[in-house]
Amino acid sequence: MNTETVAQVITQEDLLKHWQGHRALTRRVIEKFPEKDFFEFSVAGMRSFAKLTDELLAIAAPALRGIVNRDVQPFTEGSTQGFTTKAQYLEQWDKDTKEIDALWQQLTVEDFSESFNLFGQYEFPIIQNILYFIDNEVHHRGQGYVYLRALNIEPPFFWER
């Protein structure tokens, strides 16, 4: 057995493709919302999908930027303050998607096992932080599916990433 070989189940490129597939699907969920309902509709006291999208935008690119630069910054939502249209959210989503692609190229496979204190609160290996980004997005997208169904809107097929 070669002990110098790094154990790997998924390549770095495939992990990015997986994450970006989820991001593309979440973008299609955002697109499905009627403008007013994106900002106002909720179920059982949960946040609107615009507020959930605020959180997703506050995590993905800013957190990956922090990881790549090894710069621990506190979690802050609000980069979308002043956004009044769904189009503004989609534009920011697209900018962040491109930034994620660029930042990803700066990571090495060895980086994934290094510990990073995400937002100064979550000290975990980088791979676990990235998996959290994906899990959190899937969780909130699920809420968006519930909202769309409650609005009698067919959500995108979850497997079409």
PAMI-328132 format. One record per residue: residue in three letters; x, y, z of N, C-alpha, C, CB in turn. Coordinates in steps of 0.001 Angstrom, whole numbers. Glycine has a CB too. Layout:
BEGIN
+--------+---------+---------+---------+---------+----------+---------+---------+---------+---------+---------+----------+---------+
! drenti !  n.east ! n.north !    n.up ! ca.east ! ca.north !   ca.up !  c.east ! c.north !    c.up ! cb.east ! cb.north !   cb.up !
+--------+---------+---------+---------+---------+----------+---------+---------+---------+---------+---------+----------+---------+
!    ala !       X !       Y !       Z !       X !        Y !       Z !       X !       Y !       Z !       X !        Y !       Z !
...
+--------+---------+---------+---------+---------+----------+---------+---------+---------+---------+---------+----------+---------+
***
This chain:
BEGIN
+--------+---------+---------+---------+---------+----------+---------+---------+---------+---------+---------+----------+---------+
! drenti !  n.east ! n.north !    n.up ! ca.east ! ca.north !   ca.up !  c.east ! c.north !    c.up ! cb.east ! cb.north !   cb.up !
+--------+---------+---------+---------+---------+----------+---------+---------+---------+---------+---------+----------+---------+
!    met !     850 !   -1195 !       0 !       0 !        0 !       0 !     882 !    1239 !       0 !    -960 !        9 !    1228 !
!    asn !     593 !    2155 !    -877 !    1340 !     3395 !    -967 !     782 !    4388 !      39 !    1286 !     3971 !   -2397 !
!    thr !    1538 !    4676 !    1095 !    1044 !     5584 !    2149 !    1174 !    7048 !    1752 !    1801 !     5343 !    3452 !
!    glu !    1837 !    7329 !     639 !    1975 !     8713 !     190 !     778 !    9172 !    -633 !    3243 !     8871 !    -623 !
!    thr !     -63 !    8250 !   -1028 !   -1230 !     8595 !   -1823 !   -2306 !    9174 !    -912 !   -1761 !     7360 !   -2590 !
!    val !   -2882 !   10271 !   -1321 !   -3959 !    10894 !    -565 !   -5246 !   10133 !    -851 !   -4106 !    12405 !    -927 !
!    ala !   -5910 !    9687 !     210 !   -7196 !     9001 !      36 !   -8217 !    9994 !    -488 !   -7685 !     8363 !    1373 !
!    gln !   -8951 !    9568 !   -1501 !   -9909 !    10484 !   -2090 !  -11070 !    9691 !   -2669 !   -9245 !    11357 !   -3175 !
!    val !  -12277 !   10091 !   -2303 !  -13472 !     9441 !   -2806 !  -14033 !   10211 !   -3986 !  -14521 !     9312 !   -1705 !
!    ile !  -13886 !   11520 !   -3958 !  -14391 !    12392 !   -5024 !  -13290 !   13391 !   -5348 !  -15728 !    13127 !   -4601 !
!    thr !  -13130 !   13701 !   -6604 !  -12095 !    14663 !   -6975 !  -12542 !   16067 !   -6600 !  -11779 !    14579 !   -8486 !
!    gln !  -11576 !   16928 !   -6511 !  -11847 !    18335 !   -6217 !  -12760 !   18929 !   -7295 !  -10522 !    19140 !   -6122 !
!    glu !  -12503 !   18585 !   -8536 !  -13307 !    19093 !   -9645 !  -14744 !   18573 !   -9571 !  -12674 !    18699 !  -10984 !
!    asp !  -14886 !   17305 !   -9206 !  -16234 !    16741 !   -9099 !  -17007 !   17329 !   -7917 !  -16156 !    15223 !   -8961 !
!    leu !  -16314 !   17648 !   -6834 !  -16987 !    18282 !   -5696 !  -17490 !   19667 !   -6096 !  -16032 !    18383 !   -4476 !
!    leu !  -16687 !   20423 !   -6809 !  -17141 !    21735 !   -7290 !  -18332 !   21572 !   -8222 !  -15996 !    22482 !   -8014 !
!    lys !  -18265 !   20618 !   -9120 !  -19377 !    20369 !  -10049 !  -20644 !   20020 !   -9269 !  -19021 !    19226 !  -11041 !
!    his !  -20497 !   19205 !   -8234 !  -21642 !    18833 !   -7391 !  -22239 !   20076 !   -6720 !  -21213 !    17794 !   -6317 !
!    trp !  -21379 !   20899 !   -6121 !  -21841 !    22109 !   -5441 !  -22497 !   23064 !   -6438 !  -20668 !    22809 !   -4722 !
!    gln !  -21855 !   23273 !   -7571 !  -22419 !    24190 !   -8554 !  -23725 !   23651 !   -9145 !  -21410 !    24449 !   -9667 !
!    gly !  -23859 !   22333 !   -9192 !  -25140 !    21757 !   -9606 !  -26251 !   22126 !   -8632 !  -25030 !    20234 !   -9719 !
!    his !  -25939 !   22061 !   -7341 !  -26917 !    22488 !   -6337 !  -27215 !   23978 !   -6480 !  -26405 !    22181 !   -4915 !
!    arg !  -26192 !   24769 !   -6707 !  -26403 !    26215 !   -6862 !  -27280 !   26514 !   -8075 !  -25053 !    26944 !   -6996 !
!    ala !  -27071 !   25793 !   -9158 !  -27895 !    25996 !  -10360 !  -29352 !   25653 !  -10073 !  -27369 !    25139 !  -11534 !
!    leu !  -29569 !   24588 !   -9317 !  -30936 !    24202 !   -8966 !  -31568 !   25241 !   -8043 !  -30952 !    22816 !   -8295 !
!    thr !  -30834 !   25712 !   -7054 !  -31372 !    26743 !   -6160 !  -31699 !   28007 !   -6950 !  -30368 !    27064 !   -5026 !
!    arg !  -30876 !   28334 !   -7928 !  -31161 !    29505 !   -8774 !  -32499 !   29322 !   -9490 !  -30021 !    29727 !   -9811 !
!    arg !  -32756 !   28113 !   -9989 !  -34032 !    27862 !  -10676 !  -35206 !   27952 !   -9702 !  -34016 !    26478 !  -11355 !
!    val !  -34993 !   27579 !   -8446 !  -36051 !    27735 !   -7438 !  -36341 !   29216 !   -7232 !  -35645 !    27066 !   -6090 !
!    ile !  -35317 !   30024 !   -7107 !  -35507 !    31476 !   -6967 !  -36312 !   32004 !   -8149 !  -34136 !    32210 !   -6871 !
!    glu !  -35934 !   31599 !   -9355 !  -36626 !    32068 !  -10559 !  -38109 !   31733 !  -10543 !  -35986 !    31470 !  -11791 !
!    lys !  -38482 !   30600 !   -9958 !  -39881 !    30147 !   -9970 !  -40802 !   31028 !   -9122 !  -39960 !    28716 !   -9473 !
!    phe !  -40248 !   31706 !   -8136 !  -41084 !    32501 !   -7242 !  -41658 !   33727 !   -7944 !  -40285 !    32931 !   -6023 !
!    pro !  -42949 !   33982 !   -7765 !  -43480 !    35283 !   -8178 !  -42757 !   36371 !   -7366 !  -45050 !    35357 !   -7969 !
!    glu !  -42547 !   37489 !   -7970 !  -41773 !    38574 !   -7342 !  -42239 !   38870 !   -5914 !  -41876 !    39846 !   -8186 !
!    lys !  -43511 !   39128 !   -5738 !  -44041 !    39503 !   -4417 !  -43847 !   38366 !   -3413 !  -45541 !    39870 !   -4519 !
!    asp !  -44115 !   37149 !   -3833 !  -44028 !    36011 !   -2924 !  -42583 !   35696 !   -2538 !  -44670 !    34790 !   -3558 !
!    phe !  -41640 !   35991 !   -3388 !  -40239 !    35792 !   -3055 !  -39885 !   36565 !   -1789 !  -39337 !    36225 !   -4223 !
!    phe !  -40437 !   37754 !   -1654 !  -40132 !    38621 !    -517 !  -41089 !   38465 !     656 !  -40137 !    40040 !    -963 !
!    glu !  -42315 !   38017 !     411 !  -43329 !    38075 !    1464 !  -43873 !   36729 !    1922 !  -44451 !    38898 !    1000 !
!    phe !  -43891 !   35732 !    1059 !  -44561 !    34480 !    1408 !  -43723 !   33662 !    2379 !  -44853 !    33662 !     150 !
!    ser !  -44400 !   33082 !    3360 !  -43751 !    32140 !    4262 !  -44796 !   31174 !    4791 !  -43035 !    32875 !    5428 !
!    val !  -44327 !   30121 !    5388 !  -45195 !    29109 !    5980 !  -44780 !   28940 !    7435 !  -45112 !    27746 !    5200 !
!    ala !  -45763 !   28931 !    8320 !  -45539 !    28615 !    9741 !  -44456 !   29473 !   10384 !  -45168 !    27158 !    9889 !
!    gly !  -44396 !   30725 !   10005 !  -43454 !    31636 !   10638 !  -42018 !   31537 !   10153 !  -43474 !    31412 !   12078 !
!    met !  -41766 !   30695 !    9127 !  -40408 !    30621 !    8587 !  -40106 !   31897 !    7799 !  -40236 !    29360 !    7683 !
!    arg !  -38838 !   32137 !    7549 !  -38427 !    33321 !    6792 !  -38867 !   33204 !    5334 !  -36899 !    33514 !    6874 !
!    ser !  -39031 !   34348 !    4690 !  -39339 !    34358 !    3254 !  -38163 !   33745 !    2493 !  -39631 !    35816 !    2747 !
!    phe !  -38403 !   33361 !    1240 !  -37297 !    32781 !     475 !  -36232 !   33831 !     177 !  -37814 !    32166 !    -835 !
!    ala !  -36611 !   35094 !     100 !  -35605 !    36153 !     -53 !  -34677 !   36167 !    1159 !  -36285 !    37539 !    -233 !
!    lys !  -35230 !   36043 !    2356 !  -34401 !    36027 !    3570 !  -33526 !   34780 !    3622 !  -35284 !    36099 !    4825 !
!    leu !  -34068 !   33649 !    3198 !  -33262 !    32428 !    3151 !  -32131 !   32575 !    2137 !  -34142 !    31208 !    2798 !
!    thr !  -32428 !   33223 !    1016 !  -31418 !    33462 !     -10 !  -30353 !   34421 !     511 !  -32067 !    34023 !   -1291 !
!    asp !  -30767 !   35396 !    1335 !  -29787 !    36281 !    1984 !  -28743 !   35457 !    2724 !  -30488 !    37257 !    2962 !
!    glu !  -29225 !   34473 !    3485 !  -28306 !    33632 !    4253 !  -27376 !   32856 !    3329 !  -29087 !    32662 !    5149 !
!    leu !  -27928 !   32276 !    2280 !  -27098 !    31498 !    1357 !  -26033 !   32371 !     702 !  -27970 !    30841 !     283 !
!    leu !  -26399 !   33586 !     350 !  -25441 !    34509 !    -247 !  -24391 !   34965 !     766 !  -26168 !    35720 !    -824 !
!    ala !  -24759 !   35011 !    2038 !  -23819 !    35422 !    3082 !  -22834 !   34312 !    3430 !  -24577 !    35845 !    4331 !
!    ile !  -23145 !   33085 !    3007 !  -22268 !    31962 !    3340 !  -21349 !   31586 !    2180 !  -23099 !    30757 !    3748 !
!    ala !  -21877 !   31229 !    1044 !  -21108 !    30548 !      -6 !  -19825 !   31279 !    -418 !  -21976 !    30368 !   -1216 !
!    ala !  -19931 !   32350 !   -1143 !  -18738 !    33043 !   -1639 !  -17939 !   33685 !    -505 !  -19136 !    34109 !   -2659 !
!    pro !  -18585 !   34398 !     443 !  -17783 !    34993 !    1521 !  -17011 !   33955 !    2339 !  -18680 !    35789 !    2444 !
!    ala !  -17629 !   32822 !    2635 !  -16947 !    31797 !    3424 !  -15806 !   31166 !    2637 !  -17936 !    30718 !    3867 !
!    leu !  -16044 !   30877 !    1367 !  -14981 !    30297 !     560 !  -13828 !   31288 !     393 !  -15522 !    29871 !    -811 !
!    arg !  -14156 !   32559 !     263 !  -13121 !    33605 !     180 !  -12284 !   33597 !    1466 !  -13768 !    35021 !     -48 !
!    gly !  -12961 !   33491 !    2611 !  -12260 !    33426 !    3887 !  -11352 !   32209 !    3977 !  -13254 !    33410 !    5027 !
!    ile !  -11847 !   31076 !    3501 !  -11049 !    29843 !    3517 !   -9811 !   30000 !    2641 !  -11892 !    28640 !    3037 !
!    val !  -10001 !   30440 !    1420 !   -8881 !    30565 !     481 !   -7839 !   31537 !    1011 !   -9379 !    31026 !    -898 !
!    asn !   -8280 !   32635 !    1580 !   -7363 !    33668 !    2081 !   -6943 !   33432 !    3523 !   -8005 !    35031 !    1964 !
!    arg !   -7506 !   32377 !    4141 !   -7269 !    32071 !    5557 !   -7520 !   33315 !    6408 !   -5820 !    31549 !    5774 !
!    asp !   -8647 !   33933 !    6118 !   -9060 !    35174 !    6769 !  -10372 !   34924 !    7494 !   -9206 !    36337 !    5739 !
!    val !  -10324 !   34823 !    8797 !  -11511 !    34549 !    9606 !  -12283 !   35849 !    9791 !  -11126 !    33926 !   10988 !
!    gln !  -13489 !   35873 !    9237 !  -14382 !    37022 !    9369 !  -15673 !   36551 !   10021 !  -14663 !    37690 !    7981 !
!    pro !  -16325 !   37399 !   10817 !  -17597 !    36979 !   11423 !  -18686 !   36837 !   10359 !  -18041 !    37990 !   12504 !
!    phe !  -19659 !   35983 !   10666 !  -20798 !    35814 !    9771 !  -21637 !   37078 !    9798 !  -21648 !    34581 !   10169 !
!    thr !  -21934 !   37599 !    8629 !  -22801 !    38769 !    8534 !  -23719 !   38627 !    7339 !  -21974 !    40063 !    8428 !
!    glu !  -24997 !   38735 !    7612 !  -25962 !    38819 !    6518 !  -26156 !   40293 !    6238 !  -27332 !    38104 !    6868 !
!    gly !  -26746 !   40598 !    5124 !  -27049 !    41990 !    4850 !  -26410 !   42531 !    3596 !  -26637 !    42811 !    5986 !
!    ser !  -25630 !   41691 !    2894 !  -25034 !    42182 !    1653 !  -26110 !   42493 !     627 !  -24045 !    41159 !    1086 !
!    thr !  -27317 !   41966 !     860 !  -28417 !    42205 !     -67 !  -29339 !   43314 !     424 !  -29210 !    40928 !    -276 !
!    gln !  -28947 !   43987 !    1503 !  -29782 !    45102 !    1956 !  -29913 !   46098 !     824 !  -29188 !    45783 !    3225 !
!    gly !  -31101 !   46530 !     624 !  -31360 !    47445 !    -477 !  -31821 !   46731 !   -1733 !  -30130 !    48245 !    -776 !
!    phe !  -31672 !   45403 !   -1772 !  -32194 !    44660 !   -2918 !  -33715 !   44669 !   -2827 !  -31634 !    43189 !   -2956 !
!    thr !  -34344 !   45081 !   -3892 !  -35807 !    45150 !   -3900 !  -36434 !   44294 !   -4991 !  -36251 !    46579 !   -4070 !
!    thr !  -35576 !   43636 !   -5790 !  -36099 !    42791 !   -6864 !  -35421 !   41424 !   -6842 !  -35897 !    43468 !   -8237 !
!    lys !  -36150 !   40464 !   -7323 !  -35605 !    39119 !   -7461 !  -34421 !   39142 !   -8434 !  -36700 !    38129 !   -7949 !
!    ala !  -34488 !   39981 !   -9445 !  -33402 !    40082 !  -10430 !  -32083 !   40479 !   -9764 !  -33766 !    41102 !  -11522 !
!    gln !  -32136 !   41327 !   -8764 !  -30913 !    41712 !   -8051 !  -30306 !   40516 !   -7315 !  -31208 !    42851 !   -7055 !
!    tyr !  -31168 !   39705 !   -6721 !  -30684 !    38494 !   -6051 !  -30051 !   37549 !   -7062 !  -31832 !    37785 !   -5304 !
!    leu !  -30695 !   37359 !   -8194 !  -30160 !    36463 !   -9216 !  -28841 !   36978 !   -9774 !  -31167 !    36286 !  -10344 !
!    glu !  -28724 !   38268 !   -9941 !  -27469 !    38856 !  -10421 !  -26347 !   38587 !   -9412 !  -27634 !    40387 !  -10658 !
!    gln !  -26642 !   38779 !   -8121 !  -25635 !    38509 !   -7094 !  -25297 !   37026 !   -7051 !  -26129 !    38980 !   -5716 !
!    trp !  -26316 !   36178 !   -7199 !  -26102 !    34730 !   -7219 !  -25112 !   34358 !   -8326 !  -27446 !    33982 !   -7423 !
!    asp !  -25316 !   34944 !   -9506 !  -24451 !    34654 !  -10646 !  -23029 !   35170 !  -10418 !  -25033 !    35269 !  -11917 !
!    lys !  -22896 !   36348 !   -9838 !  -21557 !    36884 !   -9518 !  -20847 !   35955 !   -8537 !  -21659 !    38326 !   -8921 !
!    asp !  -21581 !   35515 !   -7514 !  -20980 !    34629 !   -6515 !  -20601 !   33283 !   -7111 !  -21935 !    34424 !   -5348 !
!    thr !  -21402 !   32801 !   -8038 !  -21097 !    31532 !   -8695 !  -19766 !   31628 !   -9435 !  -22227 !    31138 !   -9669 !
!    lys !  -19556 !   32712 !  -10134 !  -18277 !    32920 !  -10840 !  -17128 !   33064 !   -9851 !  -18352 !    34170 !  -11743 !
!    glu !  -17369 !   33769 !   -8746 !  -16312 !    33930 !   -7744 !  -15955 !   32580 !   -7116 !  -16753 !    34927 !   -6650 !
!    ile !  -16955 !   31757 !   -6837 !  -16697 !    30423 !   -6285 !  -15811 !   29621 !   -7232 !  -18024 !    29671 !   -6026 !
!    asp !  -16115 !   29668 !   -8524 !  -15286 !    28965 !   -9512 !  -13834 !   29445 !   -9466 !  -15858 !    29164 !  -10925 !
!    ala !  -13650 !   30747 !   -9379 !  -12292 !    31312 !   -9358 !  -11574 !   30972 !   -8051 !  -12342 !    32842 !   -9546 !
!    leu !  -12260 !   31102 !   -6942 !  -11643 !    30794 !   -5653 !  -11275 !   29319 !   -5556 !  -12583 !    31174 !   -4508 !
!    trp !  -12139 !   28476 !   -6087 !  -11919 !    27024 !   -6019 !  -10575 !   26641 !   -6631 !  -13054 !    26275 !   -6738 !
!    gln !  -10207 !   27333 !   -7694 !   -8953 !    27022 !   -8388 !   -7733 !   27310 !   -7519 !   -8859 !    27820 !   -9684 !
!    gln !   -7920 !   28081 !   -6456 !   -6811 !    28417 !   -5571 !   -6619 !   27396 !   -4447 !   -7031 !    29787 !   -4978 !
!    leu !   -7544 !   26445 !   -4329 !   -7435 !    25404 !   -3308 !   -6618 !   24229 !   -3831 !   -8830 !    24930 !   -2867 !
!    thr !   -5877 !   23612 !   -2955 !   -5188 !    22374 !   -3289 !   -5913 !   21242 !   -2577 !   -3671 !    22427 !   -2885 !
!    val !   -5688 !   20030 !   -3011 !   -6332 !    18887 !   -2374 !   -5906 !   18788 !    -906 !   -5985 !    17582 !   -3127 !
!    glu !   -4703 !   19201 !    -601 !   -4227 !    19174 !     786 !   -4980 !   20164 !    1673 !   -2737 !    19477 !     831 !
!    asp !   -5459 !   21264 !    1095 !   -6195 !    22268 !    1875 !   -7433 !   21678 !    2539 !   -6599 !    23434 !     982 !
!    phe !   -8059 !   20722 !    1894 !   -9341 !    20214 !    2380 !   -9247 !   19561 !    3753 !   -9897 !    19226 !    1397 !
!    ser !   -8087 !   19048 !    4112 !   -7936 !    18418 !    5421 !   -7472 !   19398 !    6498 !   -6958 !    17272 !    5325 !
!    glu !   -7097 !   20595 !    6099 !   -6679 !    21609 !    7075 !   -7879 !   22136 !    7841 !   -5945 !    22768 !    6378 !
!    ser !   -7643 !   22500 !    9084 !   -8692 !    23065 !    9916 !   -8839 !   24556 !    9602 !   -8382 !    22844 !   11421 !
!    phe !  -10063 !   25043 !    9657 !  -10334 !    26469 !    9463 !  -11482 !   26861 !   10379 !  -10674 !    26792 !    7966 !
!    asn !  -11342 !   27992 !   11029 !  -12363 !    28470 !   11956 !  -13360 !   29358 !   11202 !  -11715 !    29248 !   13141 !
!    leu !  -14314 !   28718 !   10572 !  -15296 !    29419 !    9745 !  -16087 !   30420 !   10577 !  -16247 !    28419 !    9077 !
!    phe !  -16081 !   31652 !   10122 !  -16778 !    32758 !   10775 !  -16347 !   32930 !   12237 !  -18283 !    32534 !   10704 !
!    gly !  -15191 !   32389 !   12589 !  -14715 !    32490 !   13961 !  -15536 !   31661 !   14935 !  -14720 !    33921 !   14396 !
!    gln !  -16356 !   30748 !   14405 !  -17269 !    29970 !   15256 !  -17185 !   28467 !   15044 !  -18674 !    30411 !   15016 !
!    tyr !  -16772 !   28024 !   13868 !  -16862 !    26613 !   13516 !  -15495 !   26101 !   13091 !  -17897 !    26390 !   12395 !
!    glu !  -14771 !   25530 !   14025 !  -13419 !    25031 !   13771 !  -13515 !   23586 !   13282 !  -12527 !    25131 !   15057 !
!    phe !  -13398 !   23413 !   11963 !  -13508 !    22098 !   11342 !  -12551 !   22026 !   10161 !  -14967 !    21812 !   10891 !
!    pro !  -12278 !   20818 !    9684 !  -11533 !    20723 !    8429 !  -12315 !   21421 !    7303 !  -11261 !    19231 !    8065 !
!    ile !  -11593 !   21988 !    6382 !  -12205 !    22749 !    5284 !  -13238 !   21917 !    4533 !  -11130 !    23239 !    4313 !
!    ile !  -12967 !   20638 !    4311 !  -13937 !    19805 !    3599 !  -15271 !   19788 !    4335 !  -13402 !    18372 !    3436 !
!    gln !  -15233 !   19737 !    5656 !  -16489 !    19727 !    6412 !  -17219 !   21063 !    6295 !  -16219 !    19408 !    7886 !
!    asn !  -16471 !   22158 !    6265 !  -17108 !    23460 !    6060 !  -17791 !   23518 !    4695 !  -16072 !    24593 !    6184 !
!    ile !  -17120 !   23040 !    3669 !  -17698 !    23073 !    2322 !  -18932 !   22179 !    2248 !  -16654 !    22632 !    1271 !
!    leu !  -18866 !   21007 !    2850 !  -20043 !    20138 !    2873 !  -21192 !   20807 !    3626 !  -19700 !    18783 !    3520 !
!    tyr !  -20875 !   21580 !    4659 !  -21914 !    22346 !    5360 !  -22559 !   23356 !    4415 !  -21320 !    23071 !    6594 !
!    phe !  -21779 !   24046 !    3604 !  -22350 !    25026 !    2664 !  -23406 !   24344 !    1791 !  -21231 !    25664 !    1773 !
!    ile !  -23053 !   23169 !    1292 !  -23960 !    22433 !     412 !  -25188 !   21959 !    1179 !  -23240 !    21237 !    -227 !
!    asp !  -24968 !   21355 !    2361 !  -26087 !    20857 !    3174 !  -27049 !   21976 !    3551 !  -25565 !    20179 !    4440 !
!    asn !  -26507 !   23114 !    3943 !  -27342 !    24245 !    4339 !  -28176 !   24743 !    3162 !  -26474 !    25383 !    4892 !
!    glu !  -27561 !   24791 !    1995 !  -28302 !    25219 !     803 !  -29426 !   24245 !     472 !  -27355 !    25351 !    -396 !
!    val !  -29137 !   22947 !     539 !  -30160 !    21943 !     257 !  -31312 !   22081 !    1255 !  -29557 !    20513 !     314 !
!    his !  -30978 !   22274 !    2516 !  -31995 !    22447 !    3562 !  -32920 !   23634 !    3233 !  -31316 !    22662 !    4944 !
!    his !  -32328 !   24779 !    2939 !  -33151 !    25964 !    2658 !  -33882 !   25851 !    1328 !  -32287 !    27216 !    2660 !
!    arg !  -33273 !   25197 !     359 !  -33973 !    24979 !    -912 !  -35209 !   24119 !    -675 !  -33036 !    24308 !   -1957 !
!    gly !  -35107 !   23157 !     241 !  -36267 !    22344 !     600 !  -37403 !   23201 !    1129 !  -35881 !    21299 !    1636 !
!    gln !  -37068 !   24211 !    1920 !  -38101 !    25139 !    2380 !  -38721 !   25866 !    1188 !  -37514 !    26156 !    3387 !
!    gly !  -37878 !   26242 !     229 !  -38389 !    26888 !    -969 !  -39345 !   25987 !   -1737 !  -37245 !    27305 !   -1863 !
!    tyr !  -39070 !   24696 !   -1773 !  -39968 !    23744 !   -2429 !  -41324 !   23713 !   -1728 !  -39343 !    22335 !   -2444 !
!    val !  -41294 !   23734 !    -399 !  -42551 !    23754 !     359 !  -43332 !   25019 !      12 !  -42279 !    23679 !    1894 !
!    tyr !  -42647 !   26150 !     -33 !  -43310 !    27407 !    -368 !  -43916 !   27350 !   -1770 !  -42321 !    28576 !    -265 !
!    leu !  -43130 !   26883 !   -2735 !  -43648 !    26814 !   -4101 !  -44874 !   25904 !   -4174 !  -42559 !    26312 !   -5063 !
!    arg !  -44812 !   24756 !   -3527 !  -45969 !    23845 !   -3515 !  -47181 !   24525 !   -2878 !  -45629 !    22540 !   -2750 !
!    ala !  -46965 !   25252 !   -1778 !  -48064 !    25955 !   -1113 !  -48654 !   27036 !   -2011 !  -47584 !    26574 !     200 !
!    leu !  -47833 !   27549 !   -2918 !  -48295 !    28563 !   -3884 !  -48847 !   27923 !   -5157 !  -47147 !    29516 !   -4242 !
!    asn !  -48953 !   26599 !   -5177 !  -49415 !    25847 !   -6350 !  -48508 !   26040 !   -7560 !  -50830 !    26263 !   -6707 !
!    ile !  -47198 !   26091 !   -7279 !  -46198 !    26220 !   -8337 !  -45357 !   24951 !   -8317 !  -45303 !    27510 !   -8146 !
!    glu !  -45213 !   24333 !   -9468 !  -44400 !    23124 !   -9583 !  -42922 !   23498 !   -9471 !  -44684 !    22387 !  -10928 !
!    pro !  -42228 !   22992 !   -8448 !  -40798 !    23304 !   -8333 !  -39992 !   22509 !   -9361 !  -40287 !    23001 !   -6903 !
!    pro !  -38769 !   22920 !   -9607 !  -37918 !    22155 !  -10525 !  -37656 !   20753 !   -9943 !  -36567 !    22906 !  -10782 !
!    phe !  -37412 !   19791 !  -10811 !  -37069 !    18459 !  -10338 !  -35751 !   18532 !   -9579 !  -36976 !    17451 !  -11518 !
!    phe !  -35728 !   17990 !   -8373 !  -34546 !    18131 !   -7529 !  -33321 !   17397 !   -8089 !  -34852 !    17619 !   -6140 !
!    trp !  -33538 !   16436 !   -8942 !  -32418 !    15673 !   -9479 !  -31823 !   16328 !  -10725 !  -32861 !    14260 !   -9803 !
!    glu !  -32417 !   17367 !  -11215 !  -31890 !    18046 !  -12402 !  -30920 !   19141 !  -11986 !  -33038 !    18638 !  -13253 !
!    arg !  -29720 !   18712 !  -11735 !  -28690 !    19640 !  -11322 !  -27678 !   19787 !  -12435 !  -28015 !    19176 !  -10026 !
+--------+---------+---------+---------+---------+----------+---------+---------+---------+---------+---------+----------+---------+
***
